[in-house]
Amino acid sequence: MTELRRRGGGGDDGGRAEDMSDKEADSDHRPQSDAEVDADLDVDCKAEGTDVPDVLLSTADTDNTPECLNKALEGLPPRWKNYWIRGVLSMAMISFFFLIICMGPIILILTVMMVQIKCFQEIITIGYRVYRSYELPWFRTLSWCFLRYFLVCVNYFFYGETLADYFGALVQREEPLQFLSRYHRFISFALYLAGFCMFVLSLVKKHYRLQFYMFAWTHVTLLIVVTQSHLVIQNLFEGMIWFIVPISIVICNDIMAYLFGFFFGRTPLIKLSPKKTWEGFIGGFFSTVLFSFMLAYLLSQFQYFVCPVGFNSETNGFTIECETTEIFILQMYTLPAVIQNTLGWKTVKLYPFQIHSIFLSSFASLIGPFGGFFASGFKRAFKIKDFASTIPGHGGIMDRFDCQYLMATFVHVYIASFIRGPNPSKVLQQLLMLQPEQQLSIFFTLHSQLKERGLLPPTD
């Protein structure tokens, strides 16, 4: 029984490993056919001298392009055929994105959860292919049970935290939810401990390394996918604009970098993804900053996009209503002297969020692509072209969300650092969860403090 092992290539092999194939379907210019990419992967395998099971090399690299699209593009060179397939499917995905936005925050949350599960499954499947090379059917079934169990445990913890944090009024109304909220972390830890103990009891002699390999793989995947998916949903609760703008600018950067690289790309950007070009990188940056600035101006005008998602106890439903905060109100700004001399404008009216959008788009253009480079390195390490073949011309869902997860984490940190202040509604929710005598104590203390500061009239 052959175990997965890595042998370092030396001499010429090491040199060839450094000069990995410069062809990649997920690139900024000169896209390849599947056959060319598969040939590249074979070269990589030989160059690195890595003993990788055949099951890894035969990942889902099949052509699942709709037959009607294949017929319509028949006769085109591979480069242009790939270009049109990616373009048509990109437009379809963007249309679907706008559709779910129109359907409201609940549908968006469910969509994020479905995407999370699919991404988790795609990454786990890569590790599981090595696992399947061992002829232990009952062992594989037990492994999948553990994977799903830990996925459920982590989701229970994160979404329970979100429910208690953002919808305290709803939790207070239902007695079962009060119990679950109060002991949520203990229940979550107990569930995890149960899975941990079951894993230890399932250890089988001569297969310890394989079992711990899958255990570690599962936990790293949970950290990358589930944790960051949770941040996407937390951003959404702060206001749909914090969800829509980051996702849109990553999509814009991906498309514009591809177009600039496709038509003008000449200078390689990074060896890890040799078909990424400086022309695509720079063109994508300026296009993304301009796009985000205009999108921020458009969305800042609508309460539907800028208000946090809340729960209305009177209607028993989710609401998107609020008093518009300062960052979504037009402000007058004085332009720098250089711009005044160039354009002849002294002042300009902007939404403060437009200024924030410049920082978001700069991150999406300059740092965000490193999420894609990381994914490219991961795929090359396992000799696969894509995480899956879910979307023709694009690969798997994870292939499209590698940069999105990094962006979501940045947005969450950005909001916590520069945007979010004390939230009166959350403080009130916490007060309502206290015992009556604790609430009275806080009331009298606050009343005394306000009187001392002269904010309340003295009582006789």
C-alpha positions in Angstrom: 0.0 0.0 0.0 1.6 3.2 -1.2 1.6 6.2 1.2 1.7 9.8 0.0 5.2 11.0 0.3 7.2 13.9 -1.0 10.7 13.7 -2.4 12.7 16.8 -3.0 13.9 17.1 -6.6 17.5 18.1 -7.0 19.8 19.1 -9.8 18.1 19.6 -13.1 14.8 18.4 -11.7 14.9 21.1 -9.1 15.6 23.6 -11.8 12.7 22.4 -13.8 10.5 22.6 -10.8 11.4 26.3 -10.4 10.4 26.8 -14.1 6.9 25.3 -13.7 4.6 25.4 -16.6 3.8 28.9 -17.7 0.4 27.9 -18.8 -2.7 28.1 -16.6 -6.4 28.2 -17.4 -7.1 30.5 -14.5 -4.9 33.3 -15.9 -4.8 36.9 -17.0 -3.9 36.2 -20.7 -3.4 33.5 -23.2 -5.9 30.9 -21.7 -5.2 27.3 -22.5 -7.2 24.3 -23.5 -7.8 21.6 -20.9 -5.4 19.3 -22.8 -2.6 21.9 -22.5 -3.2 22.3 -18.8 -3.3 18.6 -18.2 0.0 18.2 -20.0 1.5 21.0 -17.9 0.4 19.2 -14.7 2.1 16.0 -15.9 5.3 18.0 -16.5 5.1 19.5 -13.0 4.8 16.0 -11.5 7.9 14.8 -13.2 9.8 18.0 -12.5 9.2 17.8 -8.7 9.8 14.1 -8.6 6.7 13.7 -6.3 5.0 10.4 -5.9 1.4 11.5 -6.1 -1.4 8.9 -6.3 -3.1 8.7 -9.7 -6.4 9.6 -8.0 -5.1 13.1 -7.4 -3.9 13.6 -11.0 -7.3 12.6 -12.3 -9.3 15.2 -10.5 -12.5 16.6 -12.0 -10.8 18.2 -15.0 -13.5 17.0 -17.4 -15.1 19.4 -19.8 -18.6 20.1 -18.6 -19.3 23.0 -20.9 -23.0 22.9 -22.1 -23.3 21.3 -25.5 -25.1 24.3 -27.0 -22.2 26.5 -26.0 -19.6 24.1 -27.4 -21.5 24.0 -30.8 -21.8 27.7 -30.9 -18.0 28.2 -30.4 -17.0 25.3 -32.6 -14.1 26.2 -34.8 -12.7 29.0 -32.6 -9.1 28.7 -31.5 -8.8 27.4 -27.9 -7.7 30.8 -26.6 -10.9 32.5 -27.9 -13.1 29.6 -27.1 -12.0 29.8 -23.4 -12.5 33.5 -23.5 -16.1 33.3 -24.6 -16.9 30.4 -22.2 -15.6 32.4 -19.3 -17.4 35.5 -20.5 -20.8 33.9 -20.9 -20.6 32.1 -17.6 -19.3 35.2 -15.8 -22.4 37.1 -17.0 -24.7 34.3 -15.9 -23.1 34.3 -12.4 -23.3 38.1 -12.1 -27.0 38.0 -13.1 -27.6 35.4 -10.4 -25.8 37.6 -7.9 -28.1 40.5 -8.7 -31.1 38.2 -8.4 -30.4 37.0 -4.9 -29.6 40.6 -3.8 -33.2 41.5 -4.9 -34.6 38.6 -2.9 -33.4 40.1 0.4 -30.9 39.4 3.2 -32.3 36.0 4.3 -31.8 34.5 0.8 -28.3 36.0 0.8 -27.5 34.3 4.1 -28.8 31.0 2.9 -26.8 31.4 -0.3 -23.6 32.1 1.6 -24.2 29.0 3.7 -24.7 26.9 0.6 -21.5 28.3 -0.9 -19.6 27.6 2.3 -20.7 23.9 2.3 -19.7 23.5 -1.3 -16.3 25.1 -0.8 -15.7 22.9 2.2 -16.7 19.8 0.2 -14.3 20.7 -2.6 -11.3 21.2 -0.4 -12.0 18.1 1.7 -12.5 16.0 -1.5 -8.9 16.8 -2.6 -7.5 15.3 0.7 -10.1 12.5 0.6 -8.9 11.3 -2.8 -5.6 10.3 -1.2 -7.7 8.7 1.6 -9.7 6.7 -0.9 -6.6 5.1 -2.3 -6.7 2.9 0.8 -9.1 0.1 0.4 -11.0 0.5 3.7 -14.7 1.1 2.8 -15.9 1.3 6.4 -13.0 3.5 7.3 -14.0 6.0 4.6 -17.6 6.1 5.7 -16.5 6.8 9.3 -14.2 9.6 8.0 -17.1 11.3 6.2 -19.2 11.1 9.3 -16.5 12.9 11.3 -16.1 15.6 8.6 -19.8 16.4 8.5 -20.1 16.3 12.3 -17.3 18.9 12.8 -18.8 21.1 10.0 -22.1 21.1 11.9 -20.5 21.8 15.2 -18.5 24.8 14.0 -21.6 26.2 12.2 -23.7 25.7 15.3 -21.1 27.7 17.3 -20.8 30.6 14.8 -24.4 31.1 13.8 -25.5 30.7 17.4 -23.1 33.5 18.4 -24.5 35.7 15.6 -28.1 35.0 16.6 -27.5 36.0 20.2 -25.4 39.0 19.2 -27.7 40.6 16.6 -31.1 39.4 17.5 -31.3 39.5 21.3 -34.9 40.7 21.2 -35.9 37.5 19.3 -33.9 35.3 21.7 -35.5 36.9 24.8 -39.0 36.1 23.5 -38.5 32.4 23.2 -37.7 30.4 26.3 -35.8 27.5 24.5 -33.7 30.1 22.7 -32.9 31.8 26.1 -31.5 28.5 27.4 -29.5 27.8 24.2 -28.2 31.4 24.2 -27.1 31.3 27.8 -25.3 28.1 27.6 -24.3 28.3 23.9 -20.6 28.1 24.3 -20.7 25.3 26.7 -23.0 23.3 24.4 -20.8 24.0 21.4 -17.7 22.9 23.3 -19.5 19.7 24.5 -20.5 18.9 21.0 -16.9 19.3 19.8 -15.5 17.2 22.7 -17.9 14.4 21.7 -16.5 14.4 18.2 -13.0 14.6 19.5 -13.5 11.6 21.8 -15.1 9.6 19.0 -12.1 10.4 16.8 -9.7 9.1 19.4 -11.7 6.0 19.9 -11.8 5.3 16.2 -8.0 5.3 15.8 -6.8 2.1 14.1 -3.4 0.6 14.4 -1.2 1.0 11.3 -3.4 3.9 10.1 -2.7 6.6 12.7 -0.9 8.9 10.3 -3.7 8.8 7.7 -6.3 9.4 10.3 -4.5 12.4 11.8 -3.8 13.7 8.3 -7.6 13.8 7.7 -8.2 15.3 11.2 -5.8 18.1 10.6 -7.0 18.7 7.0 -10.6 19.0 8.3 -9.7 21.6 10.9 -7.6 23.7 8.6 -10.5 23.7 6.1 -12.9 24.7 8.8 -10.6 27.6 9.7 -10.3 28.8 6.1 -13.9 28.3 4.9 -16.4 28.3 7.8 -14.7 31.0 9.9 -14.4 33.4 6.9 -18.0 32.6 5.7 -19.2 33.6 9.2 -17.4 37.0 8.7 -19.2 37.4 5.3 -22.6 37.1 7.1 -21.5 39.4 9.9 -20.6 42.0 7.3 -24.0 41.6 5.8 -25.7 42.3 9.1 -23.9 45.6 9.3 -25.7 46.6 6.1 -26.0 45.1 2.7 -23.6 47.6 1.3 -20.8 46.0 3.3 -21.6 42.8 1.6 -22.3 43.9 -2.0 -19.5 46.4 -2.5 -16.6 44.0 -1.4 -17.9 41.1 -3.4 -18.6 43.3 -6.5 -15.1 44.9 -6.4 -13.4 41.5 -6.2 -15.5 40.4 -9.2 -14.6 43.6 -11.1 -10.9 43.2 -10.3 -11.0 39.6 -11.5 -12.7 40.5 -14.8 -10.7 43.6 -15.5 -7.4 42.0 -14.7 -8.3 39.2 -17.0 -9.3 41.5 -19.9 -6.2 43.8 -19.5 -4.0 40.8 -19.3 -5.7 39.0 -22.2 -5.3 42.0 -24.6 -2.3 43.8 -23.3 -0.4 41.3 -21.1 3.3 40.9 -21.8 5.2 41.1 -18.5 4.8 38.2 -16.0 3.8 39.2 -12.5 4.6 36.2 -10.3 6.2 32.8 -10.9 3.6 31.0 -8.9 1.0 32.1 -11.6 3.2 32.8 -14.6 0.3 34.0 -16.7 -0.6 36.8 -14.3 0.8 39.9 -15.8 1.7 43.4 -14.6 -0.5 44.9 -17.3 -3.5 43.0 -16.0 -2.6 43.7 -12.3 -2.3 47.5 -12.9 -5.3 47.8 -15.3 -7.4 45.8 -12.8 -6.3 48.2 -9.9 -7.4 51.4 -11.6 -10.6 49.9 -13.0 -11.6 48.5 -9.6 -10.9 51.8 -7.8 -13.1 53.7 -10.3 -15.8 51.1 -10.2 -16.0 51.0 -6.4 -16.1 54.8 -6.2 -19.1 54.9 -8.5 -20.9 51.9 -7.0 -20.4 53.4 -3.5 -22.1 56.6 -4.6 -25.0 54.7 -6.1 -25.7 52.4 -3.2 -25.2 55.1 -0.5 -28.4 56.7 -1.6 -30.7 53.8 -0.7 -31.7 52.9 2.9 -32.2 49.3 1.8 -28.4 48.9 1.3 -27.0 51.1 4.1 -29.1 50.0 7.1 -28.1 47.1 9.3 -30.3 44.0 9.2 -32.5 43.9 12.3 -35.4 42.1 13.8 -38.8 43.8 14.4 -40.5 42.2 17.4 -43.9 43.7 16.5 -44.0 42.2 13.0 -41.9 39.1 13.8 -39.8 39.8 10.8 -36.4 41.1 9.7 -36.3 44.7 8.8 -33.8 47.1 7.0 -34.8 50.4 8.5 -32.7 53.0 10.4 -31.6 56.6 10.7 -28.9 57.1 8.1 -25.5 57.3 9.7 -23.0 60.0 8.9 -20.9 57.9 6.5 -23.9 57.7 4.2 -24.8 61.4 4.2 -23.3 63.8 1.6 -20.5 65.9 3.0 -18.6 68.8 1.5 -14.8 68.2 1.1 -12.1 70.7 0.1 -9.9 69.3 -2.6 -6.1 69.4 -2.3 -4.4 72.5 -4.0 -2.9 70.4 -6.8 -6.3 69.1 -7.8 -7.8 72.6 -7.5 -5.2 74.0 -9.9 -5.7 71.2 -12.3 -9.5 70.9 -12.4 -10.5 74.3 -11.1 -12.7 72.8 -8.4 -12.3 73.9 -4.8 -14.9 71.7 -3.1 -16.7 68.5 -3.9 -19.7 66.7 -2.4 -19.1 63.0 -1.5 -20.5 60.3 0.6 -17.8 59.4 3.3 -18.4 55.8 2.3 -16.9 56.6 -1.1 -13.6 57.4 0.6 -13.8 54.1 2.5 -14.5 52.4 -0.8 -11.1 53.5 -2.1 -9.4 51.7 0.7 -11.5 48.6 0.1 -10.9 48.5 -3.6 -7.2 49.1 -3.1 -7.0 46.1 -0.8 -9.1 44.0 -3.3 -6.7 45.0 -6.1 -3.3 44.9 -4.4 -3.7 42.3 -1.7 -6.8 40.3 -2.7 -5.1 38.6 -5.6 -2.7 36.9 -3.2 -5.7 34.8 -2.1 -5.8 33.6 -5.7 -2.0 33.0 -5.8 -2.3 31.0 -2.6 -5.0 28.9 -4.2 -2.8 28.4 -7.3 0.0 27.2 -5.1 -2.3 24.8 -3.3 -3.6 23.4 -6.6 -0.1 23.0 -8.0 1.0 21.2 -4.8 -1.7 18.6 -5.5 -1.3 18.6 -9.3 -4.8 19.7 -10.0 -6.1 22.3 -12.4 -9.2 23.4 -10.4 -10.8 22.6 -7.1 -13.7 21.1 -9.0 -15.5 21.4 -12.4 -18.8 22.9 -11.2 -18.6 26.0 -13.4 -17.4 25.5 -17.0 -14.4 27.7 -17.8 -14.0 28.7 -14.1 -13.5 25.5 -12.2 -15.1 25.0 -8.8 -16.9 27.3 -6.4 -13.7 27.6 -4.4 -11.9 28.8 -7.5 -14.2 31.8 -7.5 -14.2 32.5 -3.8 -10.5 32.2 -2.9 -10.1 36.0 -3.0 -13.6 36.7 -1.6 -12.8 35.0 1.7 -9.7 37.1 2.2 -11.6 40.2 1.2 -14.4 39.4 3.7 -11.9 39.1 6.5 -10.4 42.5 5.7 -13.8 44.1 5.6 -14.7 42.7 9.0 -11.5 44.0 10.5 -11.9 47.4 8.7 -15.5 47.8 10.1 -14.4 46.9 13.6 -11.3 49.2 13.5 -12.6 52.3 11.7 -16.4 52.2 11.3 -18.3 50.5 14.2 -18.8 52.4 17.4 -20.8 51.6 20.5 -24.1 50.1 19.5 -27.0 51.3 21.8 -29.4 48.6 20.5 -26.9 45.8 21.4 -26.3 47.4 24.9 -30.0 47.4 25.4 -30.3 43.8 24.4 -27.7 42.8 26.9 -29.5 44.8 29.7 -32.7 43.1 28.9 -31.1 39.7 29.5 -30.1 40.7 33.1 -32.0 39.9 36.2 -34.5 42.7 37.4 -32.4 43.7 40.4 -29.3 44.0 38.1 -31.3 46.2 35.7 -32.4 48.4 38.6 -28.9 48.8 39.8 -27.7 49.9 36.4 -30.6 52.3 36.1 -29.9 54.0 39.4 -26.1 54.2 38.7 -26.8 55.7 35.2 -29.4 58.1 36.6 -26.9 59.3 39.2 -24.1 59.8 36.7 -26.4 61.8 34.3 -27.4 64.1 37.2 -23.8 64.8 38.2 -23.0 65.8 34.6 -26.0 68.1 34.5 -27.8 66.1 31.8 -30.8 65.5 34.1 -32.5 68.1 36.3 -31.9 67.7 40.0 -34.7 66.1 42.0 -36.2 67.6 45.1 
